[in-house]
Amino acid sequence: MPSSKSTATDVEFAYRPELWQPLFDMVALAAVTLTGLLSVALSINLRTVVDSPAHLGRAREAFIALTVLLTVAIFVLIPEQGRVPLGIELIVLSLLVWVLSLRLQARTVRQLPQRRRRAWIGRLIGFDSATLGITLAGIGLVTGRLGGFLWLLPTILICLVWSTYNAWSLTIDAVDRHRDKSP
């Protein structure tokens, strides 16, 4: 009967990049595919999207989320890269994403009507938690603690769901707004 105590070897897989490569092959494919679909949706509804700070913010969020997933996948898929260099890459990436995202999010919030700002900021907490997962994964890989790659699982799910939802919202909301303006 297995012991109920957890040992460090129970989660050794969380620190071995080579074991995670098949997952990140799929993540890269999903990110590239969704980016293509998002590009088509935006090109169809471009005028409506750029005329709305909320739609433009959603488009940025979707592209950032998918670009982040693709970048993380590229880093993980570098052959024979150790966990420490990968961890450093993830930490640097997360810092860059934090700076860029917060700057763009602040711009969007300033452009929104006052009554919508609080709700918009609230929804960004979920999105920004994906970047926190990258930071924690990087720190975990560098230190060999905290769960390493396990922190990237919520990041993947948040980014894929967030970008898919935003792409769908942009397409449907933009079509609805266009229809409402038609005579």
N, C-alpha and C positions, 0 to 999 in steps of 0.2 A: 504494500500500500504506500503510495507516495506521501512524502511529508507535506504538511500544510505550510511549512516555513518556505519562504521564497529566498532563493539564493541569487547571487550576481549572475551565475551562468544561466538562470532561467530567462533572462532578457538579453543575453549576449548578442542575439540577432539584431537588437536595436542599435548596435554600434558597428555593424559590418555592412559597408556600402554595397558590396558585391551581391548580398542577399536581397537588396532592395531594387536592383536594376530592372527586373521584369515589371515591377509596379510602375517605375518611372518611365519605362518604354510606353506603357499604356497612358500615363499622365501626359507625356509629350504629345502623343497622337491625339488625345482628347483636346488638349489645349490648342493645337494647330487647327484641328477640325472646327472647333467652336469659334476660333478667331476668324476663320474663313466665312462661317455662317454669319457672324456678327458684322463683318465687313459688308457682306451682301445686304443684310437688313438695314444697315446704316446708309448705304448708298441709295437704297430705294426711298428712304425717308429722311434724307440728309437735311433738307430745309427745316422740317418740323423739329428735328433733334437739335440743330444749332440755335433755333429760336427759343429754346426752353433751357434755363439753367439746370433744372432737375434732369431733363433728358440728357443734356450734355454731361452732367455729373455721372449719370448711370453709364453712359457710353465709356467715359474715362475709367470708371471703376471696373467695368467688364474687361477692357483692354489691359488694365494694370494687373488684374487678377490672373488673366490668361498668360500674360507676359511673365509674371512672377512664376507661375507653374512651369512654364517652358524653361525658364532660366534655372530653376531648382532642378528640373529633370536633366538638363544639360550638365550641371555640376555633378549630379549623382552618377551620370553615365560616363564620366571621364574614366577610362580604364585604369585600374590598379591605383586609384587615388586613395590615400589613407583617410581615416576618419578625422584626423586633426586638420589637415589642409581643407577638407570639405567643410568642417565645422567653421573654420575661419571664413571661408567663402560665403557660407550661409549667414553668418553674423554681419559681414559687410553688406551683403545683399539686403538683409532686413533693415539695416540702418539707412541705406539709400532709399528703400521703399517707404520707410517711415517718413523721411524728410519730404520726398516727392508727394506722397499721398496726403500728408497733413497740409502741405502748401496748397494743393489742388482742392482739397476738401474745404479749406478755409475760404478759398475763392468762390466755390459753389455756394457755401452758406451765406456769404455776403451778398450774393446776387439773388438769393431766394427772398420772397416776401417774408416779412417778420413772423407772420403766423405759422409758417412752415419750417422755420429754422430749428426749433427744439426737436421736432419729430425727425428731421433729417439728421441731426447730430446723434440722436438715439440710435438710428439705424446704422450709423457708421461704426458704432462700438463693435457690432458683430463682424463687420468687414475688417476692421483693424485687428481683431483678435487673430486673424489668419497670419498677419505679419508677426504677431507675438509668438505664434507657434514656430515660425522660422527661426526667430531669435533663440527660443528655448532649445530647439533642435540643434542649432549651431553650438550653443554653450554646452549642451549635453554631449555632443560629439567630441568637442575639445577636451572636456573634463572626464569623459567616460561615465558620467552620472546623469541623472534627470530623465532618462528614457530615450535620449538620442532621437532616432528616426521616428519614434512613436508620436512625437509632437507634430510631425509633418502630416499625419493622417487627418487630424481636424483641419489643417491648413488646406489640404487637397480638397476635402469635402466642401469647406466654406467657399473656396475659390471657384470650384466647378458649379456649385449650386448658385452662388451669388452671380456669377457671370451669365449663366444660363437664364436665370430669372430676369436679370437686367436686359439681356438681349430680347427675351420674349416681351418684357414690358415695353421696351423701346419700339418694337415692331407693332404691337397691339395698340399701345397708347398713341403712338404717332399716327397710325391709321385712323384711330378714333378721332383724334384732334383734327386730322385732315378732313374726315367725313363731316365733322361738326361745322367746319368752316365753309363747306361746299354749299351752294344754293339749293 
